[in-house]
Amino acid sequence: MQRVLERLLNLLAFLLTVEHPVTADEIRHTVAGYDQETDEAFRRTFERDKDLLRSLGIPLRLEATDAWEVEQGYVVPRDEYALEDPGLTDEERAALWLAAQSVRLGGSGPGPAAIFKLGGTPMTGGGEPLSADLGHEPELLALLFAAVTERRRIRFPYRDKRRKVDPYGLAHRLGHWYLVGNQGADGTRAYRVDRMTGVTVDQAAGTFERPAGFRVGDHLPEAPWEAGAAGIVARVRFDPEVAWWAVRQLTGRAERIDEADGSVVASIPVGSVDAFIGWMIGLDDHAEILEPPELRARFVEHVRGAA
């Protein structure tokens, strides 16, 4: 399927950038993906691709290639395909292109189709884009999505324990995909998808009901230091100089006490010790880890090692 999508995007990009109708023979020898060995194999592939483009609402037309109308070629009329001009400047289109390139699914970058609809990009490609990879296992995500929508129970090993989970929802947070589901006595939990292996889906559909008003986001980490399994509650004192800023970064899972001198003492759930230490370092010497002692010692060791 990925090869088909790549070929379709290559074809669409080619048709949108040429200034004249192009014949099937030109497409075969120009567009990547049409390297079939026989004429019949190319014809079947090209016919399927044309049907796919048209089914997506892309206006693929046949027009004469010259004034004598001896030969016909394919064209995608820009006035029918493009969105109404939103009046974006070159700088705004460049920013939109960068935003589109910075998000990936399954390790594959987005195609240029959406940007073409907005008038193209003033930039040319130059190497690998900066990206936030949304997961390298699209097949697993598809399997989990189907289980969520069809309400099928799933089973998988996770942290050396076999799980049997009613999947309630999928969401992406802090660079990772999470599955949120109910595991009976253990209640509703979030599981990182990249740590799930050997997932099996029960045949029976509709075996559970999601709670009324259920929100996936209520069970996901809201800060980088919450995304993990350390299970530590850190007690931290923030000096008045940084307390106002620290409070704005605390999530609803943290508890805090405002002191009379303007400082704040907070109890903060920590899932990722490394992320938490990184945050503390950014606050310089205006934040002190009070407890637990092992977390405080690890922070001191880290700072001394970096000195």
N, C-alpha and C positions, 0 to 999 in steps of 0.2 A: 504493500500500500504506500509506503514512503516513496518508493521509486515512481509510482504513478503520480503522486502529488508533486514531486519535484519536476517531472516531465510536464505536467499541466501548467505549473507556474512558469517554467521555461518557455513554453509555447505562448502563454498569455503575455509574458514580458516581451517576447519577440514581436507579437502582433501589435502590441501597443507602442512599440518604439520605431517600427518601420513606417515609412511615409507613403506606402503604396500597397495594393493587394499582392499577396505572395502565393505562389502556387504550392501544391502539395510537395512537388519535387524540391522546391527551395527549402521548405520546412524540413524535409527529410535530411537534407545535407547541411542544415544550419543549426537546427535546434537539438540540444543535447537530449539523449534518451531515445531518439529515433534511429538507432543503429541496427535495425533488424536485418537479417541476412537476405531475405527474399522480398520481392515486391508484394506478395500476398500477405506476408506477416506484417509489413509496414502498413498496408491498407487496413487490415483488421484493427491494428493498434490505433491508427489515426482516426478511424471511424468511431471507435469507442471513446477516444478523447474528445472528439467534437461533440458527441452526445452528452458527455459529462459536463463540458463547458456550458452547453445550452441549458442543461438541467439546473445549473447553478445561476441561471439568469443572465449569462454573459452573451451579448448580442453578436454572435459570430455570423458574418455575412459572406456571400459569394459576390464578387464584383469583377468587372472587366479589368484586365491588367493594362490595357492601352486603349487608345481612341478607336481602333478598328474592332474591338470586342471579339478578337479571335480566341483569346485565352482568358480564363477566369482564375481569380485567386481569392484568398481568404483575408478578411479584414475585420477588426473590431472597431466600429465607429466610436471615436472618442466622445462625441456629443451624446451618445446613447449610454455609454458605459460609465463615464465620469460622474461623480456627484456634482451637485450645484456648487459652483466656486464659493468657498467660504471666505475668500479674501485673505488667505494666509500669505504672510510675507515669506521670503526665502529663509529668513532666520527661524520663523515659526515652523516651516516645513522641515527644516534641518533638526529642530528640537524634537518634532514628532517622530521623525525617522530614528533618531537616537533612542527615544523612549521605546519604540517598537523593537529595535534591535537589542535592547537591554533585557528583554524577557524571552525565555525559550521554554519549549515543552519537549520533553523526550530528547534533549540534547541537540535539537534542530532549531535553527533560527527561523523567524517568520519570513514569509515570502514578501515580495514588493507590491503585491496586488492592491492592498489598501492604500499605500502611498501613491500608486499610479492614479487611483480614483480621486486623490486630492491634488492632482496636478504635478505629480512626480517629486523627485528630490533634487535639490541643487548640488548634492554631493555625489561623488563616485566612490565605489567600494575601495577599501584600502586595508585588507587583512581582516583578521578575526575581530568582531565587535566585542566590546565589553558586554558581559551578559550575566544575568541571574538565571541559572539553570533550574527549571522547574521539575526536574526529575528525569532519570534515565530509563524508567521502566513504564512506557506508555501502555504496554499490554497489561501490566498489573493494575495500573490505574483504571483502565477500561473494565477489567474484571471486578474491581472493587466498586466502581460506579454502578455497574449492573446489579451487584449484590445489594447496594443501597437502595436503588430505585425499585427493585423487585422484592425487596425485604426478604432476602435469603440469608440464613445464618452462615457465617464463615468460620473456618478453623485454621490455626497457624501456630507455630512455635514462636515465642517472643520472650527474650531474656530467660532462657532455659526453662520455660514453662509452657505447656500446651494450652492454648486459648480457644475458647468457644464464644464467639462474639456476635451480638446482633448489631449490624452496622447501621448507624444513624445518619452519618454524613461524612463528606470529604472536604478538606479545606487546605489551602496553602498559607503557611505562616512562617516568617523568619527564615526563608530559604529552604523549607522542607514541606512535603505533603504529609498531612496527618489524617488518619481515619479515626473518627469518634464513634464509639459504640458501647453497648452495655454488656457486661460479663457477669451477670447474675450477682453473686454475693460481693464481688469486687466493685460493683457499681459502674457508672459511666466513666470511661477513660479515653484518653487520646493515645494513639499508637503511631509512631513515625513509620511511614510507608517504606522508606529505604532500609528499614531494619526488619521488614516482614519478608519471610521466605516460606516456601512450601505452602502457600495459601490454597485451600480447597473451599469450594462453595457448595452448600447443600442443594440438592435438587428441588426440594419443596420451596415454593414461593409463598409470600404472605404469611410467614410464620411468626411475625412479631409486629407490634405497633409502636411507632415513635410517640413519646409523651407529648401531650398537647403543649404548644408553645415552645417546643424544644429549639434551642439555638446552638449550632455547632460552635460558634465563636466563644460561647461561655466556658468551653472546656479546653480551649487552646492557650498556649503560652502567649502572653502579651508583651513580654520583654525578652531580650536575648538570654538573660541569665535564668529565665524560667524554662527554657527549652532544653530539657535534659532530665536525667533520672537520679541526680545526686540526693534529692530529698532532704536538703539542709534548710534550716531557717536561720538566717544571719541577722544578728542584732547590730545595728550600725548607728553611730552618732555623727550627724552632719552639722558642721559649724554654721553659724549664721550667714557667713559669706556665700555658702553654696546651698544652704537649706532650701531656698526658694526654687532653685533649679532642680535639685534632687527630688523634691516633692512632685514636681511635674513629670518626672520620669517613673515614679512609682506606679504600680498597677493596683487594681482593686483588691488584689490578694495580699497586699502589704498592709500592716498596721503601724500607726505612727502616734507618737506623743510629741506635742509642741511644747518646748520648754520656754520658761519666762525670758531667757536671754536671747531668744530667737533661733536657737538651735533646735534640731529635730532628732529624736531617737526613733528608729523604724525597725520593725521585724519584717524581714523580706524573704519569701520563699526562693530558694536557689536550686535550680535543676542543673545548670552548667556552671561549675566552679570557675573555669577559665574565662567565660564571658563576664562573670561577676567581678573577678579580679581585674579584668580589663577596664570595667566601668569604674572601679574604685581608684585605679591608677590615674584615670582621667580627672579625678577630683583632687589630685595632688595630696597635700597633707591636711586638707579640710574635712576629711572623712575618716573615721576610726572604726574598725571592726571590733566590737566588744566581745562577741561570742558567736559561735562556739570557738573554743581555743584552737582546735585543729585547723579551722578555716583561717583564723588570725595568723597562726604560724605559717601556713602555706603562703599567705599574702606577703608576710615579711620575708620569707625565703625567696619568693619570686622577685621582690624589689631588690634585695641584696644581690641576687644573681644577675640582675639587669644593670646594676651599678658599675 
